Amino acid sequence: MAGSLFATSDLHVGYAENRQIVDRIEPESADDWLVVAGDVGERFDDIERTLRLLRGRFARVIWAPGNHELWTHASDPVRLRGEHRYRDLVRMCRDIDVLTPEDDYAVWRGPGGPVTIAPLFLLYDYTFRPPGADTKEEALRQAYDKGVVCVDEMVLHPDPYPDREAWCHARVALSERRLAAADPAMPTLLVNHWPLVRQPTEVLWYPEFAQWCGTVLTADWHVRFRAAAVVYGHLHIPRTTYYDGVRFEEVSLGYPREWIRRGPTPDPLRRIFGTPS
């Protein structure tokens, strides 16, 4: 098997400028795979259209949800909330042959492989707290006082869980069991919308926002589960960093007002394994 494995996230196709960029995405070869680490869009039909387009071009597409896919947005005719919305997104992905966190892990056997690809859906639990905040309540108070509040507080519903952190803890426990049962002789590519470790959030302009960016429960997963690399998005700060010798790739496109500062024609794909053809 030849080809490359690419990753992207935070395509936010609700913006016309981003949709034009996404519509131009093409693989380099017929063997290329694509990992999509969440935040394709907010509307169900936009998410489906985009993933269907990408699946028609790449040999394999693997998706993990971000917070925006889980929103019950006023502009979306699909009114499902929480777990029910997530499960319907999974159903849609299966209909168009896109792998999800609910499916068997695929194995990349191209350059850099073999590697088990583990798409994760973990959410966050308000444990990435800003300085001086010892509890969720204190962290939220700081955020509201600063006017730095994630829209999730209004439109990402945890139903049927009592709150988002309970949903997060259930997802962490489920994912931990699945990763522990994976082939112990094979390295992994861990894919999650939110960063698995807190360090990437240290460069945020507003530290209050970090509480919506992950959980301390996954701080050692890149070591425990033999990660050859970790892919994430959410922060809209595309870069490569290393923690405990493991490569972390933030692969987001972001909003037009953000990527325009990096140049007029952003490349939404990051090569994770493989070499240019």
C-alpha positions as CSV (number, residue, x, y, z in Angstrom):
1,M,0.0,0.0,0.0
2,A,1.4,3.4,-1.0
3,G,-0.2,6.8,-0.4
4,S,-0.3,9.1,2.6
5,L,-2.5,9.6,5.6
6,F,-3.7,13.2,5.9
7,A,-5.6,14.9,8.7
8,T,-7.7,18.0,9.0
9,S,-10.2,19.6,11.4
10,D,-12.3,22.7,12.1
11,L,-13.4,23.1,8.5
12,H,-16.4,25.2,9.6
13,V,-18.1,24.9,6.2
14,G,-20.9,27.3,7.3
15,Y,-18.5,30.0,6.1
16,A,-18.6,30.4,2.3
17,E,-14.8,31.0,2.2
18,N,-14.1,27.7,4.0
19,R,-16.6,25.8,1.9
20,Q,-14.8,26.9,-1.2
21,I,-11.5,25.6,0.3
22,V,-13.0,22.3,1.3
23,D,-14.6,21.8,-2.1
24,R,-11.0,22.0,-3.6
25,I,-9.5,19.3,-1.4
26,E,-8.0,16.5,-3.4
27,P,-5.9,13.5,-2.5
28,E,-2.4,13.1,-4.0
29,S,-3.1,9.5,-4.9
30,A,-5.8,6.9,-5.0
31,D,-4.4,5.3,-1.8
32,D,-4.6,8.4,0.4
33,W,-6.6,8.3,3.7
34,L,-8.1,11.3,5.5
35,V,-8.7,11.8,9.2
36,V,-11.2,14.5,10.1
37,A,-10.9,15.6,13.7
38,G,-14.2,17.4,14.2
39,D,-16.0,20.7,13.7
40,V,-16.9,20.1,10.0
41,G,-19.9,22.4,10.7
42,E,-23.0,22.9,12.7
43,R,-25.9,21.9,10.4
44,F,-26.5,18.2,9.9
45,D,-26.8,18.6,6.1
46,D,-23.5,20.6,5.9
47,I,-21.7,17.9,7.8
48,E,-23.2,15.1,5.6
49,R,-22.5,16.9,2.4
50,T,-18.8,17.6,3.3
51,L,-18.1,14.1,4.6
52,R,-19.8,12.6,1.5
53,L,-17.7,14.8,-0.8
54,L,-14.4,13.8,1.0
55,R,-15.3,10.1,1.1
56,G,-15.8,10.3,-2.7
57,R,-12.2,11.4,-3.1
58,F,-10.2,9.6,-0.5
59,A,-9.7,5.8,-0.1
60,R,-10.8,6.0,3.5
61,V,-12.2,8.8,5.7
62,I,-12.3,8.6,9.5
63,W,-14.2,11.1,11.5
64,A,-14.3,12.1,15.2
65,P,-16.9,14.7,16.3
66,G,-16.1,18.1,17.6
67,N,-18.3,20.3,19.7
68,H,-19.9,22.1,16.7
69,E,-21.3,18.9,15.2
70,L,-23.0,18.3,18.5
71,W,-24.7,21.7,18.7
72,T,-28.5,21.8,18.5
73,H,-28.4,25.0,16.5
74,A,-31.4,27.2,15.8
75,S,-30.7,27.1,12.0
76,D,-30.6,23.3,11.9
77,P,-33.9,21.5,11.0
78,V,-32.4,18.5,12.8
79,R,-33.5,19.1,16.4
80,L,-31.9,16.1,18.1
81,R,-29.9,16.8,21.3
82,G,-26.9,15.3,23.0
83,E,-26.3,11.5,22.7
84,H,-29.3,11.2,20.2
85,R,-27.7,13.7,17.9
86,Y,-24.3,12.0,18.1
87,R,-25.8,8.6,17.3
88,D,-27.6,10.0,14.3
89,L,-24.3,11.5,13.1
90,V,-22.8,8.0,13.5
91,R,-25.7,6.5,11.5
92,M,-25.2,9.0,8.7
93,C,-21.4,8.3,8.6
94,R,-22.0,4.6,8.3
95,D,-24.5,5.2,5.5
96,I,-21.7,7.0,3.5
97,D,-18.9,4.6,4.5
98,V,-17.1,7.0,6.9
99,L,-15.6,5.4,10.0
100,T,-16.5,6.8,13.5
101,P,-15.5,6.3,17.1
102,E,-18.2,3.6,17.3
103,D,-16.6,1.4,14.6
104,D,-13.8,-1.1,14.6
105,Y,-10.4,0.6,14.4
106,A,-8.9,0.7,11.0
107,V,-5.2,-0.1,10.5
108,W,-3.0,2.2,8.3
109,R,-0.6,-0.1,6.4
110,G,1.0,2.5,4.2
111,P,4.2,4.4,4.8
112,G,4.8,4.8,8.6
113,G,2.5,1.9,9.3
114,P,1.2,-0.4,10.5
115,V,-0.7,1.9,12.9
116,T,-4.0,1.4,14.6
117,I,-6.2,4.5,14.0
118,A,-8.3,5.3,17.0
119,P,-10.9,8.1,16.5
120,L,-12.1,9.3,19.9
121,F,-15.1,11.2,21.2
122,L,-14.2,12.4,24.7
123,L,-15.6,15.9,25.3
124,Y,-14.3,17.9,28.3
125,D,-15.0,18.1,32.0
126,Y,-13.9,21.6,33.1
127,T,-10.6,20.3,34.6
128,F,-8.4,22.5,32.5
129,R,-9.1,25.4,34.9
130,P,-7.6,28.9,34.8
131,P,-5.2,30.0,37.5
132,G,-6.9,30.6,40.8
133,A,-9.9,28.4,40.0
134,D,-10.1,25.2,42.1
135,T,-13.6,24.2,41.1
136,K,-15.8,24.2,38.0
137,E,-17.9,26.9,39.5
138,E,-15.0,29.2,40.1
139,A,-13.7,28.5,36.6
140,L,-17.0,29.4,35.0
141,R,-17.4,32.5,37.2
142,Q,-14.0,33.7,35.9
143,A,-15.0,33.0,32.3
144,Y,-18.4,34.9,32.6
145,D,-16.7,37.8,34.3
146,K,-14.2,38.1,31.5
147,G,-16.9,37.5,28.8
148,V,-15.1,34.4,27.5
149,V,-17.8,31.8,27.4
150,C,-18.0,28.9,25.0
151,V,-21.2,28.7,23.0
152,D,-21.5,25.1,24.1
153,E,-23.0,26.4,27.3
154,M,-26.1,27.3,25.3
155,V,-26.4,24.8,22.5
156,L,-24.4,21.6,23.3
157,H,-26.9,19.6,25.3
158,P,-25.7,16.6,27.3
159,D,-29.0,14.6,27.2
160,P,-29.6,12.1,28.6
161,Y,-26.6,12.8,30.9
162,P,-27.1,15.3,33.7
163,D,-24.2,17.5,32.5
164,R,-21.4,17.6,29.9
165,E,-18.7,16.3,32.4
166,A,-20.8,13.2,33.1
167,W,-21.0,12.6,29.3
168,C,-17.3,13.2,29.1
169,H,-16.5,10.7,31.9
170,A,-18.7,8.0,30.2
171,R,-16.9,8.5,26.9
172,V,-13.5,8.4,28.6
173,A,-14.3,5.1,30.3
174,L,-15.6,3.5,27.1
175,S,-12.7,4.7,25.0
176,E,-10.2,3.6,27.6
177,R,-11.6,0.1,27.6
178,R,-11.4,-0.1,23.8
179,L,-7.9,1.2,23.6
180,A,-6.7,-1.2,26.3
181,A,-8.1,-4.0,24.2
182,A,-6.3,-3.0,21.0
183,D,-3.3,-4.9,19.7
184,P,-0.6,-4.2,22.3
185,A,2.1,-4.8,19.7
186,M,0.9,-2.0,17.3
187,P,1.4,1.7,17.7
188,T,-1.6,4.0,17.5
189,L,-2.7,7.2,15.9
190,L,-5.0,8.9,18.5
191,V,-7.5,11.3,17.0
192,N,-9.6,13.5,19.2
193,H,-11.1,16.9,18.5
194,W,-10.0,18.2,21.9
195,P,-6.3,18.0,22.9
196,L,-5.5,15.0,25.1
197,V,-3.0,17.0,27.2
198,R,-3.3,20.4,28.7
199,Q,-0.1,21.9,27.4
200,P,-1.4,23.1,24.0
201,T,-3.9,25.3,25.8
202,E,-1.1,27.3,27.5
203,V,-0.8,29.5,24.5
204,L,-4.4,30.6,24.4
205,W,-5.0,34.3,24.6
206,Y,-7.8,33.7,27.1
207,P,-6.8,31.0,29.6
208,E,-10.4,30.9,30.8
209,F,-11.4,29.1,27.6
210,A,-9.2,26.1,28.4
211,Q,-11.9,24.6,30.5
212,W,-13.8,23.7,27.3
213,C,-10.7,22.1,25.8
214,G,-10.3,18.6,27.3
215,T,-9.9,16.6,30.5
216,V,-7.0,15.7,32.8
217,L,-8.1,12.1,32.6
218,T,-6.3,11.6,29.3
219,A,-3.0,13.2,30.2
220,D,-1.0,10.0,29.8
221,W,-2.9,8.3,27.0
222,H,-0.3,9.1,24.4
223,V,2.2,7.1,26.4
224,R,-0.1,4.4,27.8
225,F,-1.6,3.6,24.4
226,R,1.7,3.7,22.3
227,A,0.8,6.7,20.2
228,A,3.0,7.2,17.1
229,A,1.2,10.5,16.8
230,V,-1.8,12.4,18.2
231,V,-4.1,14.5,16.0
232,Y,-6.4,17.1,17.4
233,G,-8.0,20.5,16.6
234,H,-10.4,22.8,18.4
235,L,-7.8,25.4,19.3
236,H,-7.4,26.9,15.8
237,I,-3.7,27.0,16.4
238,P,-2.2,24.6,13.7
239,R,1.2,23.5,14.7
240,T,3.4,20.5,15.6
241,T,4.6,19.9,19.2
242,Y,6.1,17.0,21.1
243,Y,5.2,15.8,24.6
244,D,7.1,12.8,26.1
245,G,8.6,12.3,22.7
246,V,5.3,11.9,21.0
247,R,4.3,14.1,18.0
248,F,1.1,16.1,18.4
249,E,-0.5,17.7,15.3
250,E,-3.1,20.4,15.6
251,V,-4.6,20.3,12.2
252,S,-7.4,22.9,12.2
253,L,-8.3,25.2,9.3
254,G,-10.3,27.6,11.5
255,Y,-12.4,30.6,10.7
256,P,-11.6,32.8,7.7
257,R,-10.6,35.7,10.0
258,E,-7.9,33.4,11.5
259,W,-6.5,31.7,8.5
260,I,-6.3,34.8,6.4
261,R,-3.5,35.9,8.7
262,R,-1.5,32.9,7.7
263,G,-1.8,33.5,3.9
264,P,-4.5,33.8,1.3
265,T,-4.6,30.1,0.3
266,P,-4.4,27.9,3.4
267,D,-3.7,24.2,3.0
268,P,-6.4,22.4,5.1
269,L,-4.5,19.1,5.0
270,R,-1.6,18.0,7.2
271,R,0.4,14.9,6.2
272,I,0.7,12.6,9.2
273,F,2.3,9.6,7.5
274,G,3.8,9.2,4.0
275,T,5.9,11.4,1.8
276,P,4.9,13.8,-1.1
277,S,4.2,11.9,-4.3
